[in-house]
């Protein structure tokens, strides 16, 4: 019985069914944000939401039945259990805001679709490498904020009046949001202010942020190579078996001819 259930939940059609249920449930949760839709189709949306939840719970119980303790060894199974658990949190009274957490069910698509799992796994693998880059970026922001406060605090207290304000302003500049307006305002009293901002943008945007991309891309390549390694191993074994079979054929032919 357990083996039969395992074949069902691991089949491609079952996985496709779960993907369809996740997408439909995510769509209904989005529709529920419209008061007009709630007024007209509230009951139907409520039914679809509950049916989707029952399907997810049934899938989770089936996996626990099949894998038993191995269920907890797979981080994606634990992730699914946490997401589904949010749906059973109390939503009455002061905790009604937790009802919005139902939309987290859409994140189950990550654990179901293999390509999305690879991307998330690569991002998690890249986290240790990102730590040093975050520290470097924070150091650059801090040094630039101190310099900006001392240089432009008097001329533009709205943007550089104190250290926290300067940090927020430079973070805004780093994202490319309205940095030219800030620079032009300062250039009225400090014509050379553009040098400070151009150097800061070059360092943050074209150097530090690109390091993030490089680390993530490197992690994704390693993840991809790790998945390809078993296939290459199997291919090498098949080639070796073919060579052995060919050698046996030649030996048999030699014996028959002699």
Protein Blocks (a to p, Z undefined) as FASTA:
>chain_A
ZZmmmmmmmpmklmmmmmmmmmmmmmmmmmmmpmklmmmmmmmmmmmmmmmmmmmmmmmm
mmmmmnmmmmmmpmklmmmmmmmmmmmpcfehjllmmmmmmmmmmmmmmmmmmklmmmmm
mmmmmmmmmmmmmmmmmmmmmmmmmmmmmmmmmmmmmlmmpmmlmmmmmmmmmnopoklm
mmmmmmmmmmmlmmmmmmmmmmmmmmmmmmmmmmmmmmmmmmmmmmmmmmmmmmmmmmmm
mmmmmmmmmmmmmmmmZZ
